[in-house]
Amino acid sequence: MRALVTGATSGIGRSIAEKLYSRGWDLILTGRNEAALNEMKERFGANAEVIKADLADRSEVMRVYEFCKGYRIDMLVNNAGYGLFGRFEETDLEDELNMLSVDIVALHILTKLFLRDFKKHDHGIILNVASCAGFMTGPLLSSYYAAKNYVVRLSFAIAEELRRDRSKVSITVLCPGPVDTNFNNRAGVSFSVKPITADYAAEYALRKAFRRELIAIPGLAVKLGVFGTRFVPHKLLSAIVYGIQRSKTTGGTAPAAAKE
Ligand SMILES: NC(=O)c1ccc[n+]([C@@H]2O[C@H](COP(=O)([O-])OP(=O)(O)OC[C@H]3O[C@@H](n4cnc5c(N)ncnc54)[C@H](OP(=O)(O)O)[C@@H]3O)[C@@H](O)[C@H]2O)c1
């Protein structure tokens, strides 16, 4: 069995790669950090291929897909992603479009192309990494939340199409709350609640994906929080999320455009 893992150089993606490796999977790992990719290649040996690619660039996404064509892929893990903190009018437009290219466009392209391949063989697992942000609006992190809403809704829709086809192909969407990775370190913000580890999120996601379950929300508090969003008026929910995001920034004000 072989998986393509995007964003495999750190955090949740790295943990997913390690856990798949320890289950005997072969891997194709991608990210921009060449040193991290080489280190993983050394550790996993013949079980891993690495391909450096910037997924903000559509032609690089296609290059990753073409690279994978030389192998039989059983699982696609769309994990690469990051966020931009700041008020919507202040975040840099170019940075934000790059973020949307990684968080939405690259995931969209790979999901479509691998889904077509998987359906031909009626076999394959897609694991899309979204966030509990995918169930809410996110002032001060607005386009990131909106992007994760896209990932959640796209995955739900594909799942229903697969169900109607009685397909053996499955899709799982991972929707964690805070996870201890580089995500917030890069932004210079801190979590307002205790994060789970990347290992826990990865193990939970893989368990759900192997059971062909659609939604994977690790942690009871986050599960309850997501469930609760159904009953809270959207203006109140936006006000609550604003408060949470604001409290994460040093000094109580969000940086203009800090990357994850
Ligand atoms: N941490 C959290 O609290 C949290 C919560 C919910 C959901 N998530 C989601 O979990 C996923 C993984 O994030 P993480 O928390 O593990 O953060 P992380 O440690 O910063 O990892 C992000 C990964 O994405 C890759 N990436 C970023 N930009 C890229 C680009 N332009 N091209 C290719 N790869 C790129 C990075 O690789 P390179 O740097 O090598 O390019 C890295 O491997 C993301 O989709 C994130 O939205 C995180």
The ligand as an SDF file (V2000), in Angstrom:
LIG
                    3D

 48 52  0  0  0  0  0  0  0  0999 V2000
   -2.1620   23.1660   14.0250 N   0  0  0  0  0  0  0  0  0  0  0  0
   -3.4510   23.3920   14.1750 C   0  0  0  0  0  0  0  0  0  0  0  0
   -3.8880   23.9290   15.2060 O   0  0  0  0  0  0  0  0  0  0  0  0
   -4.4070   22.9520   13.1060 C   0  0  0  0  0  0  0  0  0  0  0  0
   -5.7600   22.8560   13.4470 C   0  0  0  0  0  0  0  0  0  0  0  0
   -6.6680   22.4450   12.4740 C   0  0  0  0  0  0  0  0  0  0  0  0
   -6.2280   22.1380   11.1950 C   0  0  0  0  0  0  0  0  0  0  0  0
   -4.9040   22.2550   10.8820 N   0  0  0  0  0  0  0  0  0  0  0  0
   -4.4930   21.9420    9.5080 C   0  0  0  0  0  0  0  0  0  0  0  0
   -3.5280   20.9140    9.5390 O   0  0  0  0  0  0  0  0  0  0  0  0
   -2.7540   20.9520    8.3340 C   0  0  0  0  0  0  0  0  0  0  0  0
   -1.2860   20.7870    8.6760 C   0  0  0  0  0  0  0  0  0  0  0  0
   -0.8680   21.9160    9.4360 O   0  0  0  0  0  0  0  0  0  0  0  0
    0.0430   21.7640   10.7320 P   0  0  0  0  0  0  0  0  0  0  0  0
   -0.7510   22.2360   11.8730 O   0  0  0  0  0  0  0  0  0  0  0  0
    0.6750   20.4310   10.7650 O   0  0  0  0  0  0  0  0  0  0  0  0
    1.1060   22.9310   10.4510 O   0  0  0  0  0  0  0  0  0  0  0  0
    2.6590   22.8850   10.0280 P   0  0  0  0  0  0  0  0  0  0  0  0
    3.4390   22.1370   11.0160 O   0  0  0  0  0  0  0  0  0  0  0  0
    2.9910   24.2990    9.7410 O   0  0  0  0  0  0  0  0  0  0  0  0
    2.6430   22.0590    8.6510 O   0  0  0  0  0  0  0  0  0  0  0  0
    2.1580   22.6220    7.4530 C   0  0  0  0  0  0  0  0  0  0  0  0
    2.6270   21.7460    6.2980 C   0  0  0  0  0  0  0  0  0  0  0  0
    2.0930   22.3320    5.0770 O   0  0  0  0  0  0  0  0  0  0  0  0
    3.1410   22.4700    4.1510 C   0  0  0  0  0  0  0  0  0  0  0  0
    2.9630   23.6350    3.2920 N   0  0  0  0  0  0  0  0  0  0  0  0
    2.6620   24.9090    3.6510 C   0  0  0  0  0  0  0  0  0  0  0  0
    2.6760   25.7230    2.5840 N   0  0  0  0  0  0  0  0  0  0  0  0
    2.9920   24.9430    1.5190 C   0  0  0  0  0  0  0  0  0  0  0  0
    3.1810   25.1910    0.1360 C   0  0  0  0  0  0  0  0  0  0  0  0
    3.0700   26.4280   -0.3830 N   0  0  0  0  0  0  0  0  0  0  0  0
    3.5030   24.1500   -0.6810 N   0  0  0  0  0  0  0  0  0  0  0  0
    3.6550   22.9120   -0.1720 C   0  0  0  0  0  0  0  0  0  0  0  0
    3.4910   22.6020    1.1200 N   0  0  0  0  0  0  0  0  0  0  0  0
    3.1700   23.6150    1.9600 C   0  0  0  0  0  0  0  0  0  0  0  0
    4.4070   22.6490    4.9870 C   0  0  0  0  0  0  0  0  0  0  0  0
    5.5110   22.1680    4.2510 O   0  0  0  0  0  0  0  0  0  0  0  0
    6.7620   23.0960    3.7900 P   0  0  0  0  0  0  0  0  0  0  0  0
    6.9480   24.1530    4.8080 O   0  0  0  0  0  0  0  0  0  0  0  0
    7.8710   22.1110    3.6460 O   0  0  0  0  0  0  0  0  0  0  0  0
    6.3300   23.6270    2.4580 O   0  0  0  0  0  0  0  0  0  0  0  0
    4.1390   21.7270    6.1800 C   0  0  0  0  0  0  0  0  0  0  0  0
    4.5900   20.4230    5.9180 O   0  0  0  0  0  0  0  0  0  0  0  0
   -3.1020   22.2830    7.6460 C   0  0  0  0  0  0  0  0  0  0  0  0
   -3.9780   22.0420    6.5720 O   0  0  0  0  0  0  0  0  0  0  0  0
   -3.7990   23.0760    8.7580 C   0  0  0  0  0  0  0  0  0  0  0  0
   -4.7080   23.9910    8.2370 O   0  0  0  0  0  0  0  0  0  0  0  0
   -3.9910   22.6400   11.8210 C   0  0  0  0  0  0  0  0  0  0  0  0
  1  2  1  0
  2  3  2  0
  2  4  1  0
  4  5  1  0
  4 48  2  0
  5  6  2  0
  6  7  1  0
  7  8  2  0
  8  9  1  0
  8 48  1  0
  9 10  1  0
  9 46  1  0
 10 11  1  0
 11 12  1  0
 11 44  1  0
 12 13  1  0
 13 14  1  0
 14 15  2  0
 14 16  1  0
 14 17  1  0
 17 18  1  0
 18 19  2  0
 18 20  1  0
 18 21  1  0
 21 22  1  0
 22 23  1  0
 23 24  1  0
 23 42  1  0
 24 25  1  0
 25 26  1  0
 25 36  1  0
 26 27  1  0
 26 35  1  0
 27 28  2  0
 28 29  1  0
 29 30  1  0
 29 35  2  0
 30 31  1  0
 30 32  2  0
 32 33  1  0
 33 34  2  0
 34 35  1  0
 36 37  1  0
 36 42  1  0
 37 38  1  0
 38 39  2  0
 38 40  1  0
 38 41  1  0
 42 43  1  0
 44 45  1  0
 44 46  1  0
 46 47  1  0
M  CHG  2   8   1  16  -1
M  END
$$$$
